[in-house]
Amino acid sequence: MKNWTADDIPPLEGKRVLVTGANSGIGYRTALELARKGAAVILACRSLARGADARERLRAEVPGAPVEFVVLDLSSLTSVRAFASTFAARGLALDVLVNNAGVMAPLQRRLSADGFELQLATNHLGHYALTALLLPSLRRSPAPRVVTVSSIAHRGGRIDFEDLQSERRYAPWAAYSQSKLANLLFAFELSRRAGRAGLPLLSVAAHPGVARTNIVVNGLGGGKPNLLTAAMNLFSPPFTQSEERGALPSLFAATSPDAAPGGYYGPDGFREMTGYPVAVDCRPQAKDEAAAARLWDVSRSLTGAEFRGL
């Protein structure tokens, strides 16, 4: 696995992959490299215009690629259910689901369409529900994978079950870290449940290190550049990496035969900020099986989404 790059992705002809948040950043780069290797890629994007643009950009870079885009807003359970229902009606197998879409640290507390704190809704609850509703399609694949994208920010996270929606106190980074910790707890719990059920589903997690993407502008920038985001862009290059490099851990998790059940992959550099993908460790709170099981139950209650048979 030394210095693993996109060139090491095996051929993917005949595979169907769904990538959420695929119109830009890590998601777009993940989708692009999968398409280069022959996968049929579905770009799941919140914006109709940005999704259509991403599809055309990808087709320009990979002529003839079997790529489509769908409108999917992970912060809306109505949108998640509508997409999952439409996809299920097609009767297709889904080989890989990359739960990538995310919101990072809005300065003010914002709510989803369902009344949940926006980061928890988008980063965790939406992906929990999407994965549950797509499970029948994943079962149609002989070797399905679910890749959940977390962050090094999980290190400072804790699941506050008494104030899960940050109603008593909202702190942007605390809420973001909680959602990214939830991503890891979910990925590991899904792996355990699939194993106990005898389902050949590989659930793994990845993180991009510190990649230069527009998630900073959309979060800390409130949707537009400001002095803080400008300063980060100016002084961060030695400690950050490109979108292309940031996508490598997700690509490894989605395609490598060396990816292990319940694995977690990130960059091999200083404090996992940059580098090539390797197996990395997580903080003890991400390994708390009791908290993972409780979060699973809470997520099921909040979303109404069931993992049938798990």
C-alpha positions in Angstrom: 0.0 0.0 0.0 3.1 2.2 -0.1 2.4 5.5 -2.0 -1.0 4.2 -3.2 -2.4 6.5 -6.0 -5.4 6.5 -8.3 -3.3 4.5 -10.8 -3.7 1.6 -8.4 -7.5 1.5 -8.6 -8.4 -1.8 -10.2 -10.7 -2.0 -13.3 -14.3 -1.2 -12.4 -16.2 -2.0 -15.5 -19.6 -3.4 -14.6 -19.6 -1.6 -11.2 -22.1 1.0 -10.2 -21.1 3.7 -7.7 -23.1 6.4 -6.0 -21.1 9.4 -4.6 -22.9 12.0 -2.5 -21.8 15.6 -2.6 -20.2 14.9 -6.0 -20.4 18.2 -7.7 -17.1 19.6 -6.3 -14.2 18.9 -4.0 -13.4 15.4 -2.7 -16.7 14.0 -4.0 -16.1 15.2 -7.6 -12.5 13.9 -7.6 -13.7 10.5 -6.2 -16.3 10.2 -8.9 -13.9 11.3 -11.6 -11.3 8.7 -10.8 -13.9 5.9 -10.4 -15.2 6.9 -13.9 -11.7 6.8 -15.3 -11.6 3.1 -14.3 -14.8 2.2 -16.0 -17.4 2.5 -13.2 -20.9 3.7 -13.9 -21.0 6.7 -11.6 -24.0 8.4 -10.1 -23.3 12.0 -8.9 -25.7 12.8 -6.1 -25.9 16.6 -5.7 -28.1 19.0 -3.8 -28.2 21.6 -6.6 -29.7 20.8 -10.0 -27.5 23.3 -11.8 -24.2 22.3 -10.1 -25.0 18.6 -10.6 -25.6 19.1 -14.3 -22.3 21.1 -14.5 -20.4 18.4 -12.7 -21.7 15.7 -15.1 -20.6 17.7 -18.1 -17.2 18.4 -16.7 -16.7 14.7 -15.9 -17.9 13.7 -19.4 -15.4 16.1 -20.9 -12.6 14.6 -18.9 -13.7 11.0 -19.4 -15.5 10.9 -22.8 -18.1 8.2 -23.0 -18.2 7.6 -19.3 -21.5 6.2 -18.1 -22.2 9.0 -15.6 -25.5 10.5 -14.5 -26.5 12.9 -11.7 -29.4 12.9 -9.4 -30.8 15.6 -7.1 -30.3 14.6 -3.5 -30.3 16.8 -0.5 -28.9 14.9 2.5 -30.3 17.5 4.9 -33.9 16.6 3.8 -35.3 13.2 4.7 -38.0 13.8 2.1 -35.3 14.2 -0.6 -33.5 11.1 0.7 -36.6 9.0 0.6 -37.7 10.2 -2.8 -34.3 9.4 -4.3 -34.1 6.0 -2.7 -37.6 5.1 -3.8 -36.8 6.1 -7.4 -33.5 4.2 -7.4 -35.1 1.1 -5.9 -37.7 1.1 -8.6 -35.0 0.7 -11.3 -34.1 -2.7 -9.8 -30.3 -2.0 -10.1 -27.5 -3.4 -8.0 -25.4 -0.8 -6.2 -21.9 -1.9 -5.7 -20.4 1.1 -3.8 -22.0 3.9 -1.8 -19.7 6.7 -0.9 -21.2 8.8 1.9 -19.2 11.9 1.2 -21.5 15.0 1.3 -20.9 17.3 4.2 -21.4 20.7 5.9 -18.6 22.2 8.0 -19.0 24.5 11.0 -21.6 27.2 9.9 -21.0 30.2 12.2 -24.7 30.3 13.3 -26.8 27.3 14.3 -28.9 26.3 11.3 -31.7 23.7 11.0 -32.5 21.2 8.4 -35.9 20.9 6.7 -36.7 18.3 9.4 -35.7 20.5 12.3 -32.4 18.9 13.0 -29.1 20.7 13.6 -27.8 21.1 10.0 -24.4 19.4 10.4 -25.8 16.4 12.2 -28.6 16.2 9.7 -26.4 16.4 6.6 -23.2 14.6 7.7 -24.8 11.8 9.7 -28.6 11.4 9.7 -29.0 11.8 6.0 -26.3 9.3 5.2 -27.7 6.9 7.9 -31.1 7.0 6.2 -29.7 6.8 2.7 -27.7 3.7 3.5 -30.6 2.0 5.2 -33.0 2.7 2.3 -30.4 1.6 -0.3 -29.6 -1.6 1.5 -31.8 -3.7 -0.8 -29.9 -2.3 -3.8 -26.5 -3.0 -2.1 -27.6 -6.5 -1.4 -28.0 -7.1 -5.1 -24.2 -6.6 -5.5 -22.0 -9.7 -4.8 -19.6 -7.6 -2.9 -21.1 -4.2 -1.8 -19.1 -1.5 -0.1 -20.2 1.5 2.0 -17.6 4.2 2.4 -18.3 6.9 5.0 -16.1 10.0 5.0 -15.2 11.3 8.4 -12.5 13.8 9.4 -9.6 14.3 11.8 -12.0 16.6 13.5 -13.6 13.6 15.1 -10.7 13.6 17.6 -12.3 16.5 19.5 -15.8 15.1 19.2 -18.2 13.6 21.6 -21.8 12.5 21.1 -23.9 14.6 23.5 -27.0 12.5 23.7 -28.6 15.0 26.1 -28.2 17.9 23.6 -27.7 16.1 20.3 -29.2 19.0 18.3 -27.1 21.7 20.0 -30.2 23.4 21.3 -28.8 24.4 24.6 -25.5 25.6 23.3 -24.2 25.7 19.7 -20.5 25.8 19.0 -19.6 25.4 15.3 -16.6 23.2 15.7 -18.1 21.1 18.5 -21.1 20.3 16.4 -19.0 19.5 13.4 -16.7 17.2 15.4 -19.8 15.5 16.8 -21.1 14.8 13.3 -17.7 13.5 12.2 -17.5 11.2 15.2 -21.0 10.0 14.4 -19.7 9.1 10.9 -17.1 6.8 12.4 -19.5 5.2 15.0 -21.9 4.5 12.1 -19.3 3.0 9.8 -18.0 0.7 12.5 -21.4 -0.3 13.8 -22.6 -1.1 10.2 -19.5 -3.3 9.8 -20.3 -5.2 13.0 -24.0 -5.7 12.2 -23.2 -6.8 8.6 -20.7 -9.3 10.0 -23.2 -10.7 12.6 -25.9 -11.0 9.9 -23.5 -12.8 7.5 -24.0 -10.0 4.9 -20.9 -9.6 2.6 -21.0 -5.9 2.9 -17.7 -4.1 3.5 -18.3 -0.9 5.6 -15.2 1.2 5.9 -14.4 4.9 6.8 -11.9 7.4 5.3 -10.8 10.9 5.9 -9.1 13.3 3.4 -6.6 14.9 5.8 -6.7 18.7 5.4 -7.8 19.2 1.7 -8.3 22.6 0.1 -12.0 22.4 -0.9 -14.9 24.8 -0.9 -16.3 23.3 2.3 -14.3 25.9 4.1 -16.0 28.8 2.2 -19.4 27.2 2.6 -18.9 26.7 6.3 -16.6 29.1 8.0 -17.2 31.6 5.1 -21.0 31.5 5.4 -21.1 30.8 1.7 -18.6 33.4 0.5 -14.9 34.2 1.1 -14.0 36.3 4.1 -10.9 37.3 5.9 -10.7 34.1 7.8 -11.0 31.9 4.8 -8.6 34.1 2.9 -6.0 33.7 5.7 -6.5 29.9 5.7 -5.9 29.8 1.9 -2.8 32.0 2.2 -1.0 30.2 5.1 -2.2 26.7 4.9 -0.6 25.1 1.7 2.4 23.5 3.7 -0.1 21.7 5.9 -2.9 20.9 3.3 -3.2 19.0 0.1 -5.1 19.2 -3.1 -8.6 17.8 -3.7 -7.0 15.1 -5.9 -4.8 13.9 -3.0 -7.5 14.4 -0.5 -9.7 12.0 -2.4 -7.2 9.1 -2.3 -8.3 7.7 1.1 -11.9 7.5 -0.1 -10.8 5.9 -3.4 -8.7 3.3 -1.5 -11.6 2.5 0.8 -14.0 2.2 -2.2 -11.8 0.0 -4.4 -8.8 -1.6 -2.9 -8.8 -5.3 -2.2 -6.7 -4.5 0.9 -9.5 -2.5 2.5 -10.6 -4.4 5.6 -14.0 -4.6 7.3 -14.3 -1.8 9.8 -11.1 -0.2 8.4 -10.3 3.5 8.6 -8.0 5.1 6.0 -6.4 8.5 5.9 -3.1 10.3 4.8 0.2 9.0 6.1 1.8 12.4 6.7 2.3 14.6 9.8 -0.8 14.3 12.0 -2.6 12.7 9.0 -3.0 16.1 7.3 -1.4 15.2 4.0 0.1 12.2 2.3 -0.8 8.8 0.7 -3.6 6.6 2.1 -2.8 4.1 4.8 -4.8 2.5 7.6 -5.0 5.0 10.5 -6.3 4.9 14.0 -9.1 6.8 15.6 -9.8 8.2 19.1 -11.2 5.9 21.8 -14.6 7.6 21.6 -15.0 6.3 18.0 -14.5 2.7 19.3 -17.2 2.9 21.9 -19.5 0.1 20.9 -22.2 1.1 23.4 -22.3 4.6 22.1 -22.4 3.3 18.5 -25.4 1.1 19.3 -27.2 3.9 21.1 -26.5 6.3 18.2 -27.8 3.7 15.8 -31.1 3.5 17.8 -31.4 7.2 18.1 -30.8 7.7 14.3 -33.4 5.1 13.5 -35.9 6.8 15.7 -35.1 10.3 14.3 -35.2 9.3 10.6 -37.6 6.4 10.6 -35.2 4.4 8.4 -34.8 0.7 9.1 -31.8 -1.5 8.2 -33.9 -4.6 7.4 -32.1 -7.7 8.7 -29.3 -5.9 10.5 
